[in-house]
């Protein structure tokens, strides 16, 4: 692991660059506890017939298998899914993007299938969930490099021009 060395006098107010022993103990305890808590949450969901958004995305991703080893389900749905529209793409997290990759892994240019991503980085609001605006930018550059078209909408019907001007 490479480390950067800065004179502490040039960076006042920063915490020490290492964890004290007590913090390591707390971290190790959390690493043991969190998998058990996640398993317990799954049991509560099952007992109550409930789920949440994170669980749905995780289970969907797991059901499709690895990118290099698709599941039987992934192979069965691959030929059926012809078009995907993902709105609010600026609020996509890494796990959600991995699900999208799994759904479209067998696609190739010219096969008649379309991926339509809609997003506005100025409207990214879900960092807490954890949406990753950097992912939006990386994906945009990647797909543009593969011949995708970027369309800019110049007219909005959500607000008056004066309000948009102030917001922008």
Backbone bond lengths (Angstrom), bond angles and torsions (degrees), N, CA, C in turn:
res aa  C-N    CA-C-N  psi(-1)  N-CA   C-N-CA  omega(-1)  CA-C   N-CA-C  phi
1 X - - - 1.454 - - 1.521 108.47 -
2 X 1.302 116.00 127.43 1.465 120.79 178.01 1.523 109.29 -82.07
3 X 1.287 116.53 143.29 1.455 120.64 177.09 1.517 109.27 -124.73
4 X 1.298 114.55 149.94 1.459 120.93 175.25 1.515 108.43 -100.54
5 X 1.297 115.76 140.65 1.455 119.57 -179.49 1.524 109.12 -117.90
6 X 1.327 116.46 120.57 1.448 123.02 177.34 1.518 107.92 -123.15
7 X 1.298 116.97 140.22 1.476 117.74 173.07 1.522 109.21 -61.70
8 X 1.307 117.75 125.99 1.474 122.01 -177.27 1.525 111.02 -58.02
9 X 1.328 117.58 -27.67 1.463 119.92 -179.18 1.526 111.51 -66.52
10 X 1.339 118.29 -23.23 1.467 121.41 179.53 1.523 112.26 -85.35
11 X 1.334 116.74 -12.81 1.456 121.11 -178.34 1.529 110.57 -128.17
12 X 1.324 117.26 65.87 1.468 119.01 -177.36 1.528 111.50 -67.08
13 X 1.304 115.57 146.98 1.456 121.02 174.52 1.512 114.63 88.61
14 X 1.327 118.41 -7.58 1.456 119.86 178.64 1.523 110.07 -79.28
15 X 1.326 117.11 148.07 1.469 118.82 176.94 1.532 109.62 -70.89
16 X 1.312 117.04 165.08 1.467 119.94 177.47 1.536 110.00 -59.13
17 X 1.323 118.38 150.07 1.469 120.87 -176.64 1.523 114.18 -78.94
18 X 1.320 118.77 8.96 1.467 122.68 178.49 1.527 108.79 -133.29
19 X 1.327 115.60 155.39 1.462 120.27 175.03 1.524 109.33 -82.47
20 X 1.321 117.40 135.10 1.466 119.19 171.40 1.535 109.28 -69.01
21 X 1.319 118.61 160.42 1.474 121.14 -177.37 1.530 114.04 -53.12
22 X 1.314 118.09 -38.94 1.466 120.35 179.83 1.517 112.71 -62.27
23 X 1.333 117.08 -37.37 1.461 120.15 178.77 1.526 111.07 -71.05
24 X 1.336 117.43 -34.57 1.467 119.80 175.40 1.521 110.32 -62.39
25 X 1.338 116.34 -41.86 1.467 119.73 178.56 1.524 111.03 -61.64
26 X 1.326 116.68 -42.50 1.462 120.53 178.57 1.530 110.85 -64.03
27 X 1.331 117.16 -42.53 1.455 121.05 179.03 1.527 111.38 -63.06
28 X 1.320 116.63 -44.54 1.464 120.10 178.41 1.527 111.27 -62.03
29 X 1.321 117.35 -39.65 1.470 121.18 178.03 1.525 110.57 -63.80
30 X 1.336 116.97 -41.75 1.462 120.32 178.42 1.528 111.40 -64.72
31 X 1.316 116.54 -38.58 1.466 120.05 179.31 1.525 111.82 -64.84
32 X 1.318 117.08 -28.34 1.470 120.83 174.90 1.531 111.48 -81.62
33 X 1.319 116.31 -38.03 1.462 121.43 -174.37 1.530 113.53 -76.05
34 X 1.325 117.76 -42.57 1.466 120.49 -172.52 1.532 114.24 -60.26
35 X 1.340 120.70 -41.91 1.472 118.16 176.12 1.537 112.72 -61.10
36 X 1.333 116.53 -36.51 1.463 119.64 177.85 1.530 110.43 -68.53
37 X 1.328 117.11 -39.43 1.468 120.61 178.25 1.526 110.30 -64.61
38 X 1.328 117.75 -40.57 1.471 121.13 178.44 1.525 110.50 -64.00
39 X 1.329 116.79 -42.08 1.467 120.17 177.62 1.528 110.21 -64.04
40 X 1.335 116.97 -40.78 1.460 120.39 177.35 1.520 112.09 -62.65
41 X 1.325 116.86 -39.23 1.467 120.31 177.80 1.521 110.52 -62.73
42 X 1.337 117.27 -40.57 1.472 120.22 177.41 1.531 110.90 -60.98
43 X 1.337 117.18 -38.99 1.463 120.60 178.33 1.528 111.03 -65.46
44 X 1.333 116.85 -41.21 1.472 120.71 177.60 1.530 109.87 -63.58
45 X 1.329 116.67 -45.13 1.470 120.02 177.31 1.525 110.29 -56.74
46 X 1.323 116.53 -48.15 1.470 120.53 -177.93 1.531 111.15 -63.02
47 X 1.324 117.18 -43.52 1.466 120.83 -177.99 1.524 112.13 -64.93
48 X 1.329 116.60 -33.54 1.462 120.46 -176.24 1.526 113.29 -99.50
49 X 1.331 116.61 -2.82 1.459 119.66 -178.36 1.516 112.47 67.01
50 X 1.325 116.20 35.84 1.458 121.97 -176.70 1.523 110.37 -120.12
51 X 1.298 115.55 167.45 1.456 122.18 171.94 1.520 108.04 -157.70
52 X 1.311 116.67 179.32 1.455 120.47 174.56 1.528 108.75 -137.32
53 X 1.289 115.13 174.10 1.459 121.41 -175.63 1.526 112.16 -58.73
54 X 1.324 116.69 -44.44 1.464 121.38 -178.31 1.526 109.95 -61.77
55 X 1.313 116.78 -43.17 1.467 121.50 -179.23 1.530 111.13 -65.28
56 X 1.308 117.11 -41.23 1.468 120.27 178.98 1.525 110.57 -61.31
57 X 1.324 116.37 -46.31 1.469 120.05 179.94 1.526 111.01 -64.52
58 X 1.332 117.48 -42.30 1.463 120.76 -179.13 1.521 111.23 -65.72
59 X 1.317 117.15 -43.25 1.460 120.40 179.54 1.523 111.43 -67.78
60 X 1.320 116.48 -38.76 1.468 119.97 176.46 1.510 111.28 -61.81
61 X 1.318 115.83 -43.87 1.468 120.29 179.08 1.519 110.77 -64.30
62 X 1.326 117.52 -44.34 1.468 121.63 179.96 1.531 111.06 -63.52
63 X 1.329 117.22 -37.38 1.464 121.03 -178.78 1.525 112.63 -65.22
64 X 1.324 117.28 -22.42 1.469 120.57 -178.83 1.528 112.68 -89.14
65 X 1.325 118.18 -6.30 1.461 121.06 178.25 1.515 112.19 79.99
66 X 1.314 115.39 -176.02 1.461 122.07 179.03 1.520 110.23 -76.16
67 X 1.326 116.17 158.69 1.463 120.35 178.26 1.519 111.22 -60.34
68 X 1.326 117.01 -34.70 1.463 120.89 -179.71 1.524 113.05 -88.57
69 X 1.322 117.23 -15.30 1.463 121.68 -178.11 1.523 109.31 -137.65
70 X 1.341 117.17 79.44 1.465 119.37 -177.93 1.525 111.82 -64.48
71 X 1.329 115.59 148.32 1.461 121.06 177.68 1.528 109.70 -77.43
72 X 1.311 115.54 170.78 1.475 120.95 176.41 1.529 109.71 -59.91
73 X 1.327 116.63 -39.52 1.463 120.55 177.84 1.524 110.61 -60.38
74 X 1.329 116.96 -45.65 1.468 120.23 179.85 1.524 111.06 -59.26
75 X 1.319 116.61 -41.98 1.465 120.30 179.88 1.529 111.15 -67.02
76 X 1.333 117.02 -35.45 1.467 120.79 -179.59 1.525 112.87 -71.10
77 X 1.341 116.51 -37.83 1.465 118.29 -177.31 1.520 112.56 -87.27
78 X 1.328 117.73 -16.61 1.465 120.54 -175.62 1.523 111.91 -55.28
79 X 1.289 118.27 -47.19 1.468 120.26 -176.58 1.524 112.35 -77.12
80 X 1.336 117.52 -16.00 1.466 120.13 -179.03 1.528 113.15 -85.72
81 X 1.304 117.31 -29.71 1.462 120.41 -178.48 1.517 108.43 -84.68
82 X 1.312 115.85 115.26 1.464 121.10 -176.80 1.534 111.96 -104.90
83 X 1.315 116.41 -30.52 1.457 120.35 -175.40 1.534 109.34 -142.34
84 X 1.323 115.62 138.20 1.464 121.13 176.67 1.525 107.63 -127.80
85 X 1.314 115.30 129.37 1.466 122.69 173.85 1.522 106.67 -116.65
86 X 1.318 116.34 120.22 1.454 121.29 177.93 1.523 107.21 -117.93
87 X 1.323 115.70 108.23 1.461 121.16 179.63 1.529 108.77 -89.12
88 X 1.315 115.87 158.89 1.464 123.34 179.86 1.536 110.81 58.23
89 X 1.323 116.47 40.82 1.464 121.26 -176.48 1.522 112.35 -60.62
90 X 1.316 118.07 -23.39 1.466 120.26 178.93 1.520 111.43 -64.39
91 X 1.317 118.31 -16.74 1.458 122.43 -179.66 1.525 112.49 -105.98
92 X 1.325 116.63 25.36 1.457 121.79 179.57 1.524 110.21 -84.60
93 X 1.328 115.42 136.48 1.464 120.98 176.55 1.531 109.06 -97.27
94 X 1.321 116.37 169.06 1.461 120.54 179.46 1.531 111.70 -59.82
95 X 1.346 120.45 -45.69 1.471 119.04 177.55 1.534 112.65 -61.11
96 X 1.329 117.61 -37.76 1.460 119.69 177.68 1.529 110.45 -65.53
97 X 1.328 116.39 -39.42 1.457 120.15 178.77 1.528 110.80 -65.31
98 X 1.331 116.70 -38.30 1.460 120.09 177.30 1.530 110.67 -63.17
99 X 1.322 117.47 -36.36 1.468 120.79 175.39 1.525 110.05 -64.02
100 X 1.315 117.49 -44.17 1.467 121.44 177.19 1.527 110.83 -60.59
101 X 1.336 117.30 -43.26 1.461 121.06 177.57 1.533 110.53 -60.09
102 X 1.326 116.46 -43.16 1.461 120.09 -179.46 1.529 111.18 -64.21
103 X 1.322 116.85 -37.72 1.465 120.51 179.99 1.526 112.73 -69.29
104 X 1.323 117.00 -27.58 1.468 120.71 -174.03 1.523 112.82 -114.24
105 X 1.311 118.55 11.37 1.467 120.93 -173.19 1.517 113.72 -61.34
106 X 1.314 118.74 -29.56 1.458 120.92 -178.52 1.522 113.81 -89.58
107 X 1.300 117.44 2.42 1.456 120.87 -177.45 1.524 110.70 -77.97
108 X 1.324 115.22 148.57 1.465 119.40 175.79 1.524 108.66 -141.50
109 X 1.333 116.30 154.76 1.469 119.51 -179.59 1.534 111.53 -56.46
110 X 1.320 114.68 136.92 1.455 120.38 176.94 1.516 115.25 84.28
111 X 1.336 118.86 3.92 1.470 119.56 -178.94 1.526 112.79 -88.30
112 X 1.333 117.20 5.85 1.461 120.96 175.35 1.511 114.60 86.65
113 X 1.312 118.50 0.85 1.463 120.72 179.69 1.532 108.81 -97.01
114 X 1.317 115.37 150.54 1.458 119.47 -176.76 1.523 111.22 -129.85
115 X 1.317 113.99 142.00 1.455 122.84 173.82 1.517 105.81 -118.50
116 X 1.314 116.48 121.12 1.459 122.56 -175.81 1.519 107.25 -120.01
117 X 1.318 116.73 108.32 1.460 122.18 -179.62 1.516 109.13 -104.85
118 X 1.321 116.78 129.40 1.456 122.21 -179.24 1.517 107.65 -119.21
119 X 1.321 116.34 127.15 1.447 118.20 178.87 1.508 112.26 -167.96
120 X 1.303 114.97 156.33 1.451 122.36 177.94 1.524 107.21 -136.03
121 X 1.344 117.56 109.53 1.458 119.05 -176.93 1.522 114.08 -58.48
122 X 1.325 117.86 -22.92 1.467 120.24 177.93 1.531 111.61 -70.01
123 X 1.334 116.36 -14.41 1.465 119.82 -177.56 1.523 113.01 -107.50
124 X 1.316 117.86 15.48 1.457 120.47 -179.81 1.527 109.75 -70.29
125 X 1.352 115.98 118.29 1.466 119.82 -174.85 1.522 113.26 -130.76
126 X 1.325 118.85 0.63 1.453 120.15 -172.21 1.524 113.95 -110.08
127 X 1.322 117.37 39.28 1.461 120.98 178.34 1.532 110.40 -59.86
128 X 1.326 117.78 -30.65 1.462 122.08 -178.96 1.514 112.57 -66.68
129 X 1.352 118.52 -10.09 1.454 119.42 -169.15 1.518 117.16 -111.73
130 X 1.169 135.91 4.59 1.447 133.05 -19.64 1.537 110.63 -104.70
131 X 1.306 115.60 93.83 1.461 120.57 173.86 1.521 108.57 -61.26
132 X 1.321 115.65 146.65 1.466 120.33 -175.02 1.524 109.10 -128.68
133 X 1.330 116.75 100.38 1.460 120.96 -178.60 1.520 111.01 -64.28
134 X 1.326 118.21 -27.71 1.465 120.70 176.18 1.530 110.17 -65.02
135 X 1.325 116.99 -34.42 1.462 121.38 175.98 1.523 109.86 -62.26
136 X 1.325 116.26 -42.92 1.468 121.24 177.13 1.525 110.41 -54.71
137 X 1.329 116.32 -47.99 1.461 120.44 -178.02 1.531 111.68 -66.81
138 X 1.349 117.42 -41.14 1.471 120.32 179.00 1.522 111.20 -63.12
139 X 1.322 116.16 -44.86 1.467 120.31 -179.54 1.519 109.67 -64.90
140 X 1.313 117.40 -42.07 1.462 120.77 178.95 1.525 110.58 -57.76
141 X 1.318 117.32 -48.97 1.466 120.49 -179.92 1.527 111.15 -64.24
142 X 1.331 116.93 -39.59 1.466 120.91 -179.00 1.533 111.39 -63.77
143 X 1.327 116.23 -49.06 1.468 117.73 -176.64 1.518 111.79 -73.30
144 X 1.326 118.24 -29.86 1.460 119.63 174.63 1.534 109.94 -65.39
145 X 1.324 116.48 -35.16 1.452 120.88 177.53 1.520 112.92 -68.43
146 X 1.329 116.15 -17.71 1.466 120.88 178.64 1.524 111.85 -100.69
147 X 1.330 116.84 14.62 1.456 120.60 174.89 1.514 116.03 93.84
148 X 1.320 118.01 9.38 1.459 119.79 178.70 1.524 109.87 -69.66
149 X 1.312 115.22 160.04 1.458 121.19 178.84 1.519 109.15 -104.06
150 X 1.321 115.43 135.94 1.455 121.65 175.66 1.522 107.48 -106.02
151 X 1.316 115.84 122.27 1.455 121.07 179.88 1.521 108.78 -111.99
152 X 1.310 116.00 133.59 1.460 121.27 176.71 1.523 108.09 -106.35
153 X 1.305 115.93 130.25 1.457 120.56 176.53 1.523 107.43 -89.67
154 X 1.307 115.96 126.12 1.463 119.21 -176.24 1.525 112.85 -102.95
155 X 1.303 117.00 -7.32 1.457 120.62 -179.28 1.520 109.60 -121.55
156 X 1.309 115.80 132.18 1.452 120.50 176.93 1.516 109.04 -118.01
157 X 1.310 115.17 140.12 1.461 120.28 177.80 1.526 110.72 -109.18
158 X 1.341 116.59 11.28 1.458 121.13 -178.33 1.524 113.23 -86.18
159 X 1.336 116.21 -31.85 1.459 118.91 -175.03 1.526 109.70 -149.79
160 X 1.313 115.07 160.24 1.463 120.37 177.33 1.534 110.25 -67.27
161 X 1.297 116.75 154.36 1.467 122.50 -178.34 1.521 112.15 -56.70
162 X 1.333 118.50 -38.74 1.464 121.09 179.91 1.527 111.31 -63.96
163 X 1.326 116.83 -40.45 1.472 120.31 178.72 1.518 109.81 -66.98
164 X 1.318 117.23 -42.90 1.473 120.62 178.20 1.514 111.36 -61.28
165 X 1.310 116.84 -40.18 1.452 121.05 -179.59 1.527 110.51 -60.89
166 X 1.317 116.88 -44.16 1.465 121.20 179.57 1.527 109.81 -66.91
167 X 1.324 116.86 -42.36 1.477 120.94 -179.34 1.511 111.81 -64.57
168 X 1.319 116.43 -37.76 1.462 119.78 -179.27 1.507 111.04 -75.46
